[in-house]
Amino acid sequence: VQSRQCRRSEHYDPPPHFSARPAMRVSCIAVIGATAANPISKVLDLLHDLRGKVVADGEEEQKSYESFAKFCKAESTQKKFEIEDGRNQVDSLTATIEKATASIQELDSKIEKLTAAVNQNEADLSAATEVRHKEHEDYLANDKELVEAIDTLQRAIAVLEKALKKGSSLIQAVATPEMQGVMRSLSVIIDAASVGSESKKKLAALLQAQDEDSMTQAPEAAAYETHDGSSSILDLLGDMLDKAEGQKADADKAEMTSRFEFEKVKQSLTNQIAFDNKQLDASRKGLAQQREVKATSEGDLEATTKELNEDIKYDGETHDDCETRAEEWDVSMKERAQEIEALDTATKIIKEKTGGAEGQAYGLLQVTAGTRASHDYAGVLAQISSTGKTAGDKQLSALAVRVKAALAGTADPFGKVKGLIAEMIDRLEAKAADEAAQHEFCTTETAKSTEKKEDKESDIESLSAKINKAESRVTQLKEQVANLQGELADIAGTDNEMTQIRQAEHAAFETAEKDYSDGVEGVQMALKVLRDYYAEGSFIQAPATSTHSKSSSAGGSIISILEVALEDFSKMLTEVREEETDSADKYEQEMEEAKLDTTAKSGDVKYKTQEIGQLEKAVAENKDSRDAVSEELDAVLEYLSKLNDQCIAKPEPYEERKRRREEEISGLKNALEILEGEAVGFLAVKTVRKHA
């Protein structure tokens, strides 16, 4: 319109007497000045656009920060769990290392004691074996001498008795060649340790007499008699035989006893050495296992500690970075709010303070009262009505009615219409700003509250998982403790039963040992009596009228049977003693194993009970924490519900309201531009006509 008006004024054909050049110049200048941009309006547009850009940038920054805040929260939560798990692993590994160290020290001490015990028992066994070997050699040498002495004495007695039975006198019997050979053998007996000093004297006197007298000259009778005249040479030999046999029997008994005692000691030491070596092997294996456990745990502890320190460092750095970004974001939000406030303040001031000056400098030209020009306001009304109809805003429809009324009943419609439109634009912009602020508040608070809700739900889920895991572990540990206590009770019951059985076995052994010992002693005594009787010779010729003779054959059978019984009793005595030794060693071994098992299981019960106490304490603390978090979650949910009522439960979404509000403001600005365009056209026409 403005361009057409300018061109029309250029082609105006004035009368010849009228110079149109100045008028044409004024008209074009006026149009050009009017079409130039209104600086105040331009500033307001720039302020509005800048404010929109600041708000949009804030929304983008808000989204970016919310994403970063979620990252910080997720990283913090994850690292806290990892740090807590790492600390639990460090505590567990440290406890394992301490337990392994204590076990290693205990096993080292036990191995040292067992090694010393094995060495000592082996040394004792070697010494006992050496002593036993020497005793047996002495026994064999002494037994050889006694056997030879007994044999010589028996032959001497037999030769004398044979000679006497033939009717020879004692002197004649001694003088026989056979007896002379026996007498020479008796000279050896004089030096035997088994012959008493008195017997040695008598035997030496007999041999001396035999050496001094020739074969044709018999020894004096005194040489064959004792000094008191109460005993003959046969009595002397018989007495010596009895003593030799008694000494042999005593030596045999002593040898048997010594052998039994040695075998008993040997068996005991051998069993103890075997048991100690078994315990030593088990202890060494246990020591190797504990050292491996300690070494592995120390390696794991080093790696876990390093990883834990790295997690703590990373968590601290991430926390510091997140805090710094949060502070920067707070500063940015404050600065943005300050900038928006400054823009709004400047806009308000410009609108309030520059309205008159703008009207004077750039507004519509005032026409004189009574002068009315016909202008086309249809475009303004159409723009307002169309915008109101499209946006469905009754306020714009009402504005169209008011503008129409102003055009119909106002002398100066331009200022009135412009004021109505500008006022409506201000109201819509203010309402749009309020809605934007409300939307920003709702978005921010909803995001924060939703994040808090998710965090609390995550915390509750994590705490519930910890509680369930700890309670499951407590149940498992209690079952294990109950099983261990049952096993300990079984071990105690078994030990008690074994002790009772052992006591019964020992009582039976004592009875059997006494019975067999008494049997051996009784048989030995009976054998001595029978042997003494049936082996006894007589230096006196038995009378022809004798009615009794020795039952040597029957007596020999009895002696043989008694010797078998003696051998059986001795063997059984040895066997019951060996069985007693084996039973005692086995009992001690089983009791020692039960003691070790009891110690190990009692230690497990102790450690598991301590762990149960720690876990129950952790469960109670986690339940308290979960209750507190649940209360916080309830508060967050209540606040979210209020936010939803305030921000979400609207008949029209914010984005739709924002779009509609922008269309309304844009439509009114277009109407204002149309109105200003009409004013410029009016100015051009009036200027041309004035100069015409």
C-alpha positions in Angstrom: 0.0 0.0 0.0 2.8 2.4 1.0 4.7 1.7 -2.3 1.5 2.2 -4.4 0.8 5.5 -2.6 4.3 6.7 -3.3 4.1 5.9 -7.0 0.7 7.5 -7.2 2.1 10.7 -5.8 4.9 10.7 -8.3 2.5 10.5 -11.3 0.2 13.2 -10.0 -0.4 15.9 -12.8 -0.8 19.3 -11.1 -2.0 22.4 -12.8 0.6 24.3 -14.9 0.8 27.1 -12.3 1.6 24.7 -9.5 5.0 23.3 -8.9 4.6 19.7 -7.8 8.3 18.9 -7.2 8.5 20.0 -3.5 5.2 18.3 -2.7 6.3 15.1 -4.4 9.6 15.2 -2.5 7.8 15.6 0.8 5.4 12.8 0.0 8.1 10.3 -0.7 10.2 11.4 2.2 7.2 10.9 4.5 6.5 7.5 3.1 10.1 6.4 3.4 10.3 7.7 7.0 7.2 5.9 7.9 8.3 2.7 6.3 11.6 2.7 8.2 11.7 0.3 11.1 10.3 1.6 14.4 13.3 1.4 16.8 11.2 0.9 19.9 9.1 -1.8 18.3 12.2 -3.4 16.9 13.8 -3.3 20.4 10.8 -4.9 21.9 10.8 -7.6 19.2 14.5 -8.2 19.8 14.0 -8.4 23.6 11.2 -10.9 23.1 13.2 -13.0 20.7 16.2 -12.9 23.0 14.1 -13.9 26.0 12.7 -16.8 24.0 16.3 -17.8 23.1 17.4 -17.6 26.7 14.5 -19.7 27.8 15.0 -22.3 25.1 18.7 -22.5 25.9 17.8 -23.0 29.5 15.5 -25.8 28.7 18.2 -27.5 26.7 20.7 -27.0 29.5 18.2 -28.3 31.9 17.8 -31.5 29.9 21.6 -31.9 29.6 22.1 -31.3 33.3 19.3 -33.8 34.2 21.0 -36.4 32.0 24.3 -35.6 33.7 22.7 -35.7 37.2 21.2 -39.2 36.4 24.7 -40.3 35.4 26.2 -38.9 38.6 23.5 -40.6 40.7 23.9 -44.0 38.9 27.6 -43.8 39.1 27.5 -42.9 42.8 25.0 -45.6 43.6 27.0 -48.2 41.6 30.3 -47.2 43.1 28.9 -47.2 46.7 27.7 -50.8 46.2 31.1 -51.7 44.7 32.9 -50.0 47.5 30.8 -51.6 50.2 31.2 -55.0 48.5 35.0 -54.4 48.3 35.2 -53.5 52.0 33.2 -56.6 52.8 35.6 -58.6 50.7 38.6 -56.9 52.4 37.1 -57.7 55.9 36.4 -61.3 54.8 39.9 -61.8 53.3 41.5 -60.2 56.4 39.6 -62.5 58.7 40.6 -65.5 56.5 44.3 -64.4 56.6 44.2 -64.0 60.4 42.5 -67.4 60.8 45.1 -69.0 58.5 47.9 -67.2 60.3 46.7 -68.5 63.7 46.3 -72.0 62.2 49.8 -71.9 60.7 51.3 -70.9 64.1 49.3 -73.7 65.8 50.3 -76.2 63.2 53.9 -75.1 63.3 53.9 -75.6 67.1 52.1 -78.9 66.7 54.6 -80.2 64.1 57.5 -79.1 66.2 56.1 -81.0 69.2 55.2 -84.1 67.1 58.6 -84.1 65.5 60.3 -84.0 68.9 58.0 -86.7 70.2 58.7 -89.0 67.2 62.4 -88.4 67.5 62.3 -89.1 71.3 60.1 -92.2 70.8 62.4 -93.5 68.1 65.4 -92.9 70.3 63.7 -94.7 73.2 62.8 -97.6 71.0 66.3 -97.8 69.7 67.7 -97.7 73.3 65.1 -100.3 74.5 66.0 -102.5 71.5 69.7 -102.3 72.3 69.1 -103.0 76.0 66.8 -105.9 75.0 69.4 -107.3 72.6 72.1 -107.2 75.4 69.7 -108.8 77.9 68.9 -111.6 75.4 72.6 -112.2 74.7 73.3 -112.4 78.5 70.4 -114.7 78.8 71.6 -117.0 76.0 75.1 -117.2 77.5 73.8 -117.8 81.0 71.2 -120.3 79.7 74.0 -122.2 77.8 76.1 -122.5 81.0 73.0 -123.6 83.0 72.0 -126.2 80.4 75.5 -127.5 80.4 75.7 -127.6 84.2 72.3 -129.3 84.5 73.3 -131.8 81.9 76.6 -132.6 83.7 74.9 -132.8 87.0 72.2 -135.1 85.7 74.8 -137.4 84.1 76.8 -137.4 87.3 73.7 -138.3 89.3 72.7 -140.9 86.7 76.1 -142.6 86.7 76.3 -142.7 90.5 72.7 -144.0 90.8 73.5 -146.6 88.2 76.6 -147.8 89.9 74.8 -147.9 93.3 71.9 -149.9 91.8 74.5 -152.5 90.6 75.6 -152.9 94.2 78.8 -150.9 94.0 79.8 -148.8 97.0 79.9 -145.0 96.7 83.7 -145.2 96.7 83.7 -147.7 93.8 81.1 -145.7 91.9 83.2 -142.5 92.1 86.3 -144.4 91.0 84.7 -145.7 87.7 86.1 -144.3 84.5 82.7 -143.0 83.4 82.4 -141.1 86.7 86.0 -139.8 86.4 85.0 -138.2 83.0 82.0 -136.7 84.6 84.0 -135.5 87.5 86.4 -133.7 85.1 83.4 -132.0 83.5 82.3 -130.9 87.0 85.5 -128.9 87.3 83.9 -126.5 84.8 80.9 -126.0 87.1 83.2 -124.6 89.8 83.7 -121.4 87.8 80.0 -121.1 86.8 78.3 -118.2 88.3 75.2 -120.2 89.0 76.9 -122.4 91.6 76.9 -121.2 95.2 80.0 -120.7 97.2 79.2 -123.5 99.6 78.5 -125.9 96.8 81.7 -124.8 95.1 83.7 -125.7 98.2 82.2 -129.1 98.5 82.6 -129.8 94.8 86.2 -128.5 94.9 87.0 -130.8 97.9 85.6 -133.8 96.0 87.6 -133.0 92.9 90.8 -132.3 94.8 90.5 -135.6 96.6 89.9 -137.4 93.3 93.1 -135.7 91.8 95.3 -136.5 94.8 94.5 -140.2 95.1 95.4 -142.6 92.5 93.0 -145.0 90.8 94.0 -147.8 93.2 93.7 -145.7 96.3 90.2 -144.6 97.1 89.6 -141.2 98.6 88.9 -140.8 102.2 85.4 -141.0 103.2 85.4 -137.5 104.5 85.9 -136.2 101.0 82.5 -137.5 100.1 80.7 -136.2 103.0 79.8 -132.7 104.2 81.5 -131.3 107.2 78.4 -131.9 109.3 78.1 -135.5 108.1 74.4 -135.0 107.1 74.7 -135.2 103.3 76.3 -137.4 100.8 77.8 -136.5 97.4 74.4 -137.3 95.8 72.8 -134.8 98.0 75.4 -132.2 97.0 74.8 -132.9 93.3 71.1 -133.1 93.7 71.1 -129.8 95.5 73.3 -128.2 92.8 70.9 -129.6 90.1 67.9 -128.2 91.9 69.5 -124.8 92.2 70.6 -124.9 88.5 67.2 -125.9 87.4 65.6 -123.2 89.6 68.0 -120.6 88.3 67.2 -121.7 84.7 63.5 -121.5 85.4 63.9 -118.1 87.0 66.1 -117.0 84.0 63.5 -118.3 81.6 60.7 -116.5 83.5 62.8 -113.4 83.6 63.6 -113.6 79.9 59.9 -114.2 79.1 58.9 -111.2 81.3 61.6 -109.1 79.9 60.7 -110.0 76.4 57.0 -109.3 77.1 57.8 -106.0 78.7 60.0 -105.1 75.7 57.3 -106.1 73.2 54.8 -104.1 75.2 57.1 -101.1 75.2 58.0 -101.7 71.6 54.3 -102.0 70.6 53.4 -98.9 72.5 56.3 -96.8 71.1 55.7 -98.2 67.6 52.0 -97.3 67.8 52.7 -93.9 69.2 55.3 -93.2 66.5 52.9 -94.4 63.8 50.1 -92.2 65.3 52.4 -89.2 65.7 53.7 -89.7 62.1 50.1 -89.8 60.9 49.3 -86.7 62.8 52.5 -85.1 61.5 51.6 -85.9 57.9 48.1 -84.5 58.4 49.5 -81.4 60.2 52.0 -80.9 57.3 49.2 -81.2 54.7 47.1 -78.8 56.8 50.0 -76.4 57.1 50.6 -76.5 53.3 46.8 -75.9 52.8 46.7 -73.0 55.3 49.8 -71.4 53.7 48.2 -71.7 50.3 45.0 -70.2 51.6 47.0 -67.4 53.3 49.0 -66.7 50.2 46.0 -66.8 47.9 44.0 -64.6 50.3 46.9 -62.1 50.6 47.1 -61.9 46.8 43.3 -61.4 46.6 43.5 -58.9 49.4 46.2 -56.9 47.7 44.2 -56.9 44.4 40.9 -56.1 46.2 42.4 -53.3 48.3 43.9 -51.8 45.1 40.6 -52.0 43.3 38.8 -50.6 46.4 41.2 -47.7 46.6 40.7 -47.0 42.9 36.9 -47.1 43.4 37.1 -44.8 46.3 39.3 -42.4 44.4 37.0 -42.6 41.3 34.0 -42.1 43.5 35.6 -39.0 45.1 36.6 -37.5 41.8 33.2 -38.2 40.3 31.5 -36.7 43.3 33.7 -33.6 43.1 33.1 -33.3 39.4 29.3 -33.7 39.9 29.3 -31.2 42.7 31.3 -28.7 40.6 28.9 -29.2 37.7 25.9 -28.8 40.0 27.3 -25.6 41.4 28.0 -24.4 37.8 24.5 -25.3 36.8 23.0 -23.4 39.8 25.1 -20.4 38.9 24.0 -20.7 35.3 20.3 -21.0 36.3 20.6 -18.0 38.5 22.3 -15.9 35.8 19.7 -17.0 33.3 16.9 -16.1 35.7 18.7 -12.7 36.2 19.0 -12.2 32.5 15.3 -13.1 31.9 14.4 -10.8 34.8 16.5 -8.0 33.2 14.9 -8.5 29.8 11.4 -8.5 31.3 12.2 -5.4 33.3 13.6 -3.6 30.3 10.6 -4.6 28.2 8.2 -3.4 30.9 10.0 -0.1 31.3 10.1 0.5 27.6 6.4 -0.3 27.2 5.5 1.9 30.2 7.8 4.8 29.7 8.2 5.2 25.9 4.7 4.9 24.7 4.1 8.6 24.3 7.5 9.4 22.8 7.0 6.5 20.4 3.6 7.9 19.4 5.0 11.3 18.8 8.1 10.2 16.9 6.9 7.1 15.0 3.1 6.8 15.6 0.2 7.7 13.4 -0.3 11.4 12.5 -3.2 13.0 14.4 -5.8 14.5 12.2 -7.9 17.4 13.2 -11.2 16.8 15.0 -14.0 16.5 12.6 -11.7 15.2 9.9 -12.3 11.5 9.1 -10.6 9.5 6.5 -11.9 6.3 5.1 -9.4 3.6 5.7 -9.6 -0.2 5.3 -9.6 -1.8 8.8 -11.1 -5.0 7.4 -7.6 -6.6 7.4 -7.0 -5.8 11.1 -10.4 -7.1 12.2 -10.0 -10.2 9.9 -6.6 -10.9 11.4 -7.8 -10.6 15.0 -11.0 -12.7 14.3 -9.1 -15.3 12.4 -6.5 -15.7 15.1 -9.1 -15.9 17.8 -11.1 -18.5 15.8 -8.0 -20.6 15.1 -6.8 -20.4 18.6 -10.2 -20.8 20.1 -9.6 -17.9 22.4 -12.6 -15.9 23.5 -10.4 -13.0 24.6 -9.4 -12.4 21.0 -13.0 -12.6 19.9 -13.8 -10.0 22.5 -10.9 -7.9 21.3 -12.2 -8.0 17.8 -15.6 -6.7 19.1 -13.8 -3.9 21.1 -11.7 -2.9 18.0 -14.8 -2.8 15.9 -16.6 -0.6 18.5 -13.5 1.7 18.6 -13.5 2.1 14.9 -17.2 2.9 14.8 -17.4 5.3 17.7 -13.9 6.9 18.2 -12.7 10.1 16.5 -9.1 8.8 16.6 -9.4 5.0 16.0 -5.7 4.5 15.3 -4.4 5.2 18.8 -7.3 3.3 20.4 -7.0 0.2 18.3 -3.3 0.2 18.6 -3.6 0.5 22.4 -6.1 -2.4 22.6 -3.9 -4.7 20.5 -0.7 -3.8 22.4 -2.5 -4.3 25.7 -3.7 -7.7 24.6 -0.2 -8.6 23.3 1.3 -7.7 26.7 -1.4 -9.7 28.5 -0.7 -12.7 26.3 3.0 -12.4 26.6 2.8 -12.1 30.4 0.5 -15.1 30.5 2.8 -17.0 28.2 5.7 -16.1 30.5 3.8 -17.4 33.6 2.9 -20.6 31.8 6.5 -21.1 30.7 7.7 -20.5 34.3 5.1 -22.9 35.6 6.1 -25.4 33.0 9.7 -25.1 33.8 8.9 -25.5 37.5 6.8 -28.5 36.8 9.4 -30.1 34.6 12.2 -29.4 37.0 10.3 -30.5 40.1 8.8 -33.5 38.4 12.2 -34.6 37.1 13.8 -34.1 40.5 11.0 -35.9 42.3 10.9 -38.7 39.8 14.7 -39.1 40.2 14.3 -39.1 44.0 11.5 -41.6 43.7 13.6 -43.9 41.5 16.6 -43.5 43.8 14.5 -44.3 46.9 13.0 -47.3 45.1 16.5 -48.4 44.1 17.7 -48.0 47.6 14.8 -50.0 49.0 15.3 -52.7 46.4 19.1 -52.8 47.3 18.4 -52.8 51.0 15.8 -55.5 50.6 18.2 -57.6 48.5 20.8 -57.2 51.2 18.4 -58.1 53.9 17.2 -61.2 52.0 20.7 -62.2 51.3 21.8 -61.7 54.9 18.7 -63.5 56.3 19.3 -66.4 53.9 22.9 -66.5 55.0 21.8 -66.4 58.7 19.4 -69.3 58.1 22.1 -71.3 56.3 24.6 -70.5 59.1 22.1 -71.5 61.8 21.5 -74.8 60.0 25.2 -75.3 59.8 25.7 -74.4 63.5 22.9 -76.8 64.4 24.5 -79.6 62.4 27.9 -78.9 63.9 26.4 -78.9 67.4 24.7 -82.1 66.6 28.0 -83.6 65.4 29.7 -82.3 68.5 27.0 -84.0 70.6 27.5 -87.2 68.7 31.2 -87.0 69.2 30.8 -86.4 72.9 28.3 -89.3 73.1 30.7 -91.5 71.1 33.6 -90.5 73.3 31.6 -91.4 76.4 30.5 -94.7 74.9 34.1 -95.5 73.8 35.3 -94.6 77.3 32.8 -96.9 78.9 33.7 -99.7 76.4 37.4 -99.0 77.1 36.9 -99.2 80.8 35.0 -102.5 80.4 37.8 -103.8 78.2 40.4 -102.8 80.7 38.5 -104.4 83.5 38.2 -107.6 81.5 41.9 -107.4 80.7 42.9 -107.0 84.4 40.7 -110.0 85.2 42.2 -112.1 82.3 45.8 -111.0 83.1 45.4 -111.9 86.7 43.8 -115.3 85.8 46.5 -116.1 83.3 49.3 -114.8 85.5 48.0 -116.9 88.4 47.7 -119.8 86.0 51.3 -119.4 84.7 52.6 -119.1 88.3 50.5 -122.1 89.5 51.6 -124.3 86.6 55.2 -123.3 87.1 55.0 -124.1 90.8 53.3 -127.5 90.0 55.9 -128.3 87.4 58.7 -127.6 89.9 57.1 -129.8 92.5 56.5 -132.7 90.0 59.9 -132.3 88.4 61.6 -132.2 91.8 59.8 -135.3 92.8 60.1 -137.4 89.7 63.6 -136.3 88.9 64.9 -137.0 92.5 67.4 -139.8 92.9 68.3 -141.8 96.0 71.7 -142.8 97.3 70.2 -145.6 99.4 69.4 -149.0 98.0 65.6 -149.5 98.1 64.6 -152.5 100.3 63.4 -155.5 98.4 60.2 -155.5 100.4 59.2 -152.0 99.2 55.5 -151.8 98.2 55.6 -148.3 96.4 57.5 -147.1 93.4 57.4 -143.7 91.6 54.9 -143.3 88.8 57.5 -141.8 86.6 55.7 -142.5 83.4 52.4 -141.0 84.5 54.2 -138.1 86.2 56.1 -137.4 82.9 52.8 -137.3 81.0 51.4 -134.9 83.6 54.5 -132.8 83.4 54.1 -132.7 79.5 50.5 -131.7 79.8 51.4 -129.0 82.3 54.1 -127.7 80.0 51.6 -127.4 77.2 49.2 -125.6 79.6 52.1 -123.4 80.7 52.8 -122.6 77.1 49.1 -121.9 76.3 48.7 -119.7 79.4 51.9 -117.8 78.6 50.8 -117.3 75.0 47.3 -116.2 76.0 48.8 -113.9 78.6 51.0 -112.3 76.0 48.1 -112.0 73.6 45.7 -110.4 76.1 48.5 -107.9 77.0 49.1 -107.2 73.3 45.4 -106.8 72.8 45.2 -104.5 75.8 48.1 -102.4 74.4 46.5 -102.3 70.9 43.1 -101.4 72.4 44.7 -98.7 74.6 46.6 -97.2 71.7 43.6 -97.3 69.4 41.5 -95.7 72.1 44.0 -92.9 72.6 44.3 -92.4 68.8 40.5 -92.2 68.4 40.2 -89.9 71.4 42.9 -87.7 69.9 41.2 -87.6 66.6 37.9 -86.8 68.3 39.6 -84.1 70.2 41.0 -82.5 67.0 37.6 -82.9 65.3 35.9 -81.3 68.3 38.4 -78.4 68.3 37.8 -77.8 64.6 34.0 -78.0 64.8 33.9 -75.9 67.9 36.0 -73.2 66.1 33.6 -73.4 63.2 30.6 -72.9 65.6 32.4 -70.0 67.2 33.2 -68.2 63.9 29.7 -69.0 62.4 28.0 -67.7 65.5 30.0 -64.5 65.4 29.1 -64.1 61.7 25.4 -64.7 62.6 25.6 -61.9 65.1 27.2 -59.6 62.7 24.7 -60.4 60.0 21.7 -60.0 62.3 23.0 -56.7 63.4 23.4 -55.7 59.7 19.9 -56.9 59.0 18.5 -54.8 61.8 20.4 -51.7 60.6 19.3 -52.3 57.0 15.7 -52.7 58.1 15.9 -49.4 59.9 17.5 -47.8 56.9 14.8 -49.3 54.6 12.0 -48.0 56.9 13.6 -44.5 56.8 13.9 -44.7 53.0 10.3 -45.9 52.8 9.1 -42.9 54.7 11.1 -40.6 52.5 9.7 -42.4 49.4 6.1 -41.9 50.8 6.9 -38.2 51.1 8.2 -38.0 47.6 5.2 -39.9 46.2 2.9 -37.5 48.0 4.7 -34.5 46.6 4.7 -36.1 43.1 0.9 -36.6 43.4 0.5 -33.0 44.2 2.8 -32.1 41.3 0.7 -34.3 39.0 -2.5 -32.6 40.1 -0.9 -29.2 39.5 1.1 -29.8 36.3 -0.2 -32.9 34.5 -4.0 -33.0 35.2 -4.7 -30.2 32.7 -7.3 -30.2 29.9 -4.6 -29.0 27.5 -0.9 -29.9 27.4 1.6 -27.2 27.9 3.1 -27.6 24.4 -0.4 -27.1 22.8 -1.0 -24.0 25.0 2.4 -22.6 24.1 1.8 -23.2 20.4 -1.6 -21.6 20.6 -0.3 -18.6 22.7 2.5 -18.0 20.1 -0.1 -18.1 17.3 -2.2 -15.6 19.2 0.7 -13.2 19.8 1.9 -13.5 16.2 -1.6 -12.9 14.9 -2.0 -9.7 17.0 1.4 -8.5 15.9 0.4 -9.0 12.3 -2.8 -7.0 13.0 -0.7 -4.3 14.6 1.6 -4.2 11.5 -1.4 -4.0 9.2 -2.7 -1.1 11.3 0.7 0.7 11.2 0.7 0.1 7.4 -2.7 1.8 7.1 -1.4 4.7 9.1 1.5 5.1 6.8 -0.8 5.1 3.8 -3.0 7.6 5.4 0.0 9.9 6.1 1.2 9.7 2.5 -2.2 10.5 1.0 -2.8 13.4 3.4 0.6 14.9 2.7 0.1 14.8 -1.1 -3.4 16.3 -0.9 -2.2 19.0 1.5 0.4 20.2 -0.9 -2.0 19.9 -3.9 
